[in-house]
Amino acid sequence: MHPEDKRLSDLLRESLPVIEPDRAFNRRVWSRIEALESPGSGGWDSLFSWLQLMARPRLAAAAVAIALFGGVMIGGLQAQGSQEQRYLRSLNPYAFHR
């Protein structure tokens, strides 16, 4: 270590501010922790938490992508099934009336 580095380290150490938290700091921290850990009443709290999650752009974009993909897949499966039924019904219309 160079002497200049040691002197710079000493200067940096001396220049760090000493910040003392105010008297209510611990009380506020613990009240926030208790509020987060306390079970919600359900209903509106859970809805609000979902809305807070959807406020994040990445999560909202992922939710939209999953919803679109799921909708397309379900729609495709239903359309495929109805097309197959129409085809089979055209071959033998009495097969589905049993």
C-alpha positions as CSV (number, residue, x, y, z in Angstrom):
1,M,0.0,0.0,0.0
2,H,1.3,3.4,-1.0
3,P,1.6,6.1,1.6
4,E,-0.8,8.2,-0.5
5,D,-3.4,5.5,-0.4
6,K,-3.2,5.3,3.4
7,R,-3.5,9.1,3.7
8,L,-6.5,9.0,1.3
9,S,-8.1,6.2,3.4
10,D,-7.6,8.2,6.6
11,L,-9.2,11.3,5.0
12,L,-12.2,9.3,3.8
13,R,-12.7,7.7,7.2
14,E,-12.6,11.1,8.9
15,S,-15.0,12.7,6.4
16,L,-17.8,10.1,6.9
17,P,-20.7,11.8,8.6
18,V,-22.0,10.4,11.9
19,I,-25.8,10.2,11.6
20,E,-27.7,9.5,14.8
21,P,-31.3,8.3,14.3
22,D,-34.0,10.3,16.0
23,R,-35.7,9.0,19.1
24,A,-38.8,7.6,17.4
25,F,-36.8,5.7,14.8
26,N,-36.9,2.3,16.5
27,R,-40.6,2.7,17.3
28,R,-41.4,3.5,13.6
29,V,-39.3,0.6,12.3
30,W,-41.0,-1.9,14.6
31,S,-44.5,-0.6,13.8
32,R,-43.8,-1.0,10.1
33,I,-42.6,-4.5,10.7
34,E,-45.6,-5.4,12.7
35,A,-47.9,-3.9,10.1
36,L,-46.3,-6.1,7.4
37,E,-46.4,-9.2,9.5
38,S,-50.0,-8.8,10.7
39,P,-52.5,-10.9,8.8
40,G,-54.7,-8.8,6.5
41,S,-58.5,-8.9,6.7
42,G,-58.6,-10.4,3.2
43,G,-60.9,-9.0,0.6
44,W,-59.7,-5.5,-0.1
45,D,-56.2,-6.0,1.3
46,S,-55.5,-8.9,-1.1
47,L,-57.0,-6.9,-4.0
48,F,-54.8,-3.9,-3.2
49,S,-51.7,-6.1,-3.0
50,W,-52.4,-7.5,-6.4
51,L,-52.9,-4.0,-7.8
52,Q,-49.6,-3.0,-6.2
53,L,-47.9,-6.0,-7.9
54,M,-49.4,-5.1,-11.3
55,A,-48.0,-1.5,-10.9
56,R,-44.6,-3.0,-11.7
57,P,-44.1,-3.0,-15.4
58,R,-42.3,-6.3,-15.7
59,L,-44.9,-8.2,-13.6
60,A,-47.8,-6.6,-15.5
61,A,-46.2,-7.4,-18.9
62,A,-45.6,-11.0,-17.8
63,A,-49.2,-11.3,-16.5
64,V,-50.6,-10.0,-19.8
65,A,-48.4,-12.3,-21.8
66,I,-49.5,-15.3,-19.8
67,A,-53.1,-14.4,-20.1
68,L,-52.9,-13.9,-23.8
69,F,-51.0,-17.2,-24.3
70,G,-53.5,-19.1,-22.1
71,G,-56.4,-17.5,-23.9
72,V,-55.0,-18.4,-27.3
73,M,-54.3,-22.0,-26.2
74,I,-57.7,-22.5,-24.7
75,G,-59.4,-21.0,-27.7
76,G,-57.4,-23.1,-30.0
77,L,-58.3,-26.3,-28.2
78,Q,-62.0,-25.4,-28.1
79,A,-62.0,-24.5,-31.8
80,Q,-60.1,-27.7,-32.7
81,G,-62.6,-29.8,-30.7
82,S,-65.6,-28.1,-32.4
83,Q,-64.1,-28.6,-35.8
84,E,-63.5,-32.3,-35.1
85,Q,-67.1,-32.6,-33.9
86,R,-68.5,-30.9,-37.0
87,Y,-66.4,-33.1,-39.3
88,L,-67.5,-36.3,-37.5
89,R,-71.1,-35.1,-37.5
90,S,-70.9,-34.6,-41.3
91,L,-69.7,-38.2,-41.7
92,N,-72.2,-39.8,-39.4
93,P,-75.0,-37.5,-38.1
94,Y,-76.6,-40.2,-36.0
95,A,-73.4,-41.0,-34.0
96,F,-73.9,-38.1,-31.5
97,H,-77.6,-38.8,-30.8
98,R,-77.1,-42.0,-28.7
